[in-house]
Amino acid sequence: LSDTDVKGLKPYVANLAAAVSSMSMMLWILSITGVHVHWLFAIMDFCSVLLLVSHIIYDTQKILGEWGGHKEKFEIDDYVFAALTLYRDFIELFLALLRNFRHLEELKDRIGSFFEDCQKKLEENGASHDLLQQLLDLVKMAVPEKCN
């Protein structure tokens, strides 16, 4: 981390930030019209976690400054601001991870209810499908049940 300068990644981080904001605006417009795309929320939260991790790495390198072998640094008067910036980045990362876990849990519940509905319809038609049961068991095993 301290040997590699991530300053050259600024354009990529800026493009990722623009993509996340555009996706967020699109999802906001879709949710106003009543369309909810749950898997897209999970993808957007994953991209925002990557964005926040890159901010944490960049801010850490700026705090290290010349001591870490980097040209860009915080000045001596800016260390309180630097500490607050790094603290804010960690808080935002924690909140983004919580949002991501919540969206993944909702997605798992929707997939599970879809498979259960399919199984009920197959049983109503007098057919039993072992593959569907195996997929349902796989979804139940993949993500642990909600904590009580």
C-alpha positions in Angstrom: 0.0 0.0 0.0 2.7 2.5 0.9 4.9 1.7 -2.1 2.3 2.1 -4.8 1.0 5.6 -5.5 -2.7 5.5 -6.2 -2.8 9.1 -7.5 -2.9 7.8 -11.1 -6.2 6.0 -10.3 -8.1 9.4 -9.9 -9.7 9.3 -13.4 -11.0 5.8 -12.8 -12.4 6.6 -9.4 -14.0 9.7 -10.9 -15.6 7.6 -13.7 -16.8 5.0 -11.1 -18.3 7.8 -9.0 -20.1 9.2 -12.1 -21.4 5.8 -13.0 -22.7 5.2 -9.4 -24.4 8.6 -9.3 -26.0 8.0 -12.7 -27.2 4.5 -11.6 -28.5 6.0 -8.4 -30.4 8.7 -10.4 -31.8 6.0 -12.7 -32.9 3.8 -9.8 -34.5 6.8 -8.1 -36.6 7.6 -11.2 -37.5 3.9 -11.6 -38.6 3.7 -7.9 -40.8 6.8 -8.3 -42.6 5.1 -11.2 -43.1 1.9 -9.1 -40.4 -0.3 -10.7 -37.9 -1.8 -8.2 -34.8 -3.6 -9.6 -33.4 -5.2 -6.5 -30.3 -6.8 -8.0 -29.3 -3.5 -9.4 -29.3 -2.0 -5.9 -26.9 -4.7 -4.8 -24.6 -4.0 -7.8 -24.7 -0.2 -7.1 -23.9 -0.8 -3.4 -21.0 -3.1 -4.4 -19.6 -0.3 -6.7 -20.0 2.2 -3.9 -18.0 0.0 -1.5 -15.2 -0.2 -4.1 -15.4 3.6 -4.4 -15.2 4.1 -0.6 -12.3 1.7 -0.3 -10.4 3.7 -2.9 -11.1 6.9 -1.0 -9.7 5.3 2.2 -6.5 4.2 0.4 -6.1 7.6 -1.1 -6.7 9.5 2.1 -4.3 7.2 4.0 -1.6 7.9 1.5 -2.2 11.6 1.8 -1.8 11.3 5.6 1.4 9.3 5.2 2.7 11.9 2.8 6.5 12.1 2.3 7.0 9.6 5.1 5.3 7.0 2.9 7.2 8.1 -0.2 4.3 10.1 -1.8 4.4 13.6 -3.2 0.9 14.6 -2.3 0.3 15.1 1.5 -1.7 16.9 4.1 0.1 19.9 5.6 0.8 20.0 9.3 -2.3 22.2 9.9 -4.6 19.8 8.1 -4.1 16.7 10.2 -7.4 17.2 12.1 -9.2 17.6 8.8 -7.3 14.5 7.5 -8.4 12.4 10.5 -12.0 13.5 10.2 -11.9 12.7 6.5 -10.6 9.2 7.1 -13.1 8.7 9.9 -16.0 9.8 7.6 -14.7 7.4 4.9 -14.8 4.5 7.4 -18.3 5.4 8.6 -19.6 5.6 5.0 -17.9 2.2 4.2 -19.6 0.6 7.2 -23.0 2.0 6.2 -22.6 1.0 2.6 -21.7 -2.6 3.7 -24.8 -2.7 5.8 -27.0 -1.5 2.9 -25.3 -4.1 0.7 -26.0 -6.9 3.1 -29.7 -5.8 3.5 -30.2 -5.7 -0.3 -28.6 -9.2 -0.7 -30.9 -10.5 2.0 -33.9 -9.1 0.2 -32.7 -10.6 -3.0 -32.2 -14.0 -1.4 -35.8 -13.9 0.1 -37.2 -13.0 -3.4 -35.3 -15.8 -5.1 -36.5 -18.2 -2.3 -40.1 -17.2 -2.6 -39.9 -17.5 -6.4 -38.6 -21.1 -6.1 -41.3 -21.9 -3.5 -44.0 -20.5 -5.9 -42.6 -22.6 -8.7 -42.7 -25.7 -6.5 -46.3 -25.1 -5.5 -47.4 -24.7 -9.1 -45.6 -27.9 -10.1 -47.2 -29.7 -7.2 -50.7 -28.4 -8.2 -50.1 -29.7 -11.7 -49.2 -33.1 -10.3 -45.5 -32.9 -11.2 -42.6 -33.1 -8.8 -39.3 -31.7 -10.0 -36.1 -32.7 -8.1 -33.9 -30.1 -9.7 -36.2 -27.3 -8.4 -36.0 -28.7 -4.9 -32.2 -28.9 -5.2 -32.0 -25.3 -6.3 -34.3 -24.3 -3.4 -32.1 -26.1 -0.9 -29.0 -24.5 -2.5 -30.5 -21.0 -2.0 -31.4 -21.7 1.6 -27.8 -23.0 2.3 -26.0 -20.1 0.4 -27.2 -17.4 2.8 -27.8 -18.0 6.5 -31.2 -17.3 7.9 -31.9 -13.8 9.4 -30.6 -13.2 12.9 -33.4 -13.0 15.5 
